[in-house]
Structure formats: C-alpha cells, structure tokens
Amino acid sequence: MKVEALGGNKYACDFAGDGTAETIVTDGTDQPTYSGTTLSVTAESPEAWKVVCKKDGRMLLTAKWMLSKDGDTLSDNFSEISPNGTPRR
C-alpha cells in the first residue's frame, strides 16, 4: 500500500500497489471506494489513523494505521469483522 499526501486532509491511497489510487479524506466520513465499499478514515494524530471499511452499511474491518516517525513505514493493525459481528485478527 502506498499513501501520498495531496494537501489539506486529502490523500491518494494505492491499496493494491498497482498504481490505481483512491482519494480519501481523513475526516471520519464514509467515502465510496472503487470496490463498492465505503471507507472512513479519522486522523487521530499525524502518525495514527483509525480506518473503518463497510459494505452495505455492515462493518467489514477496523484498522489502526501507524506511520513511522521517518515517514517510510506504515503499519496496518486490522481486525476483520465476521457477519455475526465478531472481530477476527
């Protein structure tokens, strides 16, 4: 995954590493993605983002993205949410 700052609270995210980037805004709102899901990203600090992915209103995963101090490494600590609502790491 590659994340590029576009200015303000907008970022281009290439999730697949194939050069197809989606623009996200780190304001906590649900935003549509190319895959038909929604993604909400909340900047908790410059280095920490809370991420929630949903499909048809059902939560699919939650994640905490942490950027290293040098800006070169992004850690993705996520949990998938099963249809019954149980988180799986």
Order of alpha helices (4+ residues) and beta strands (2+ residues): beta-beta-beta-beta-beta-beta-beta-beta-beta
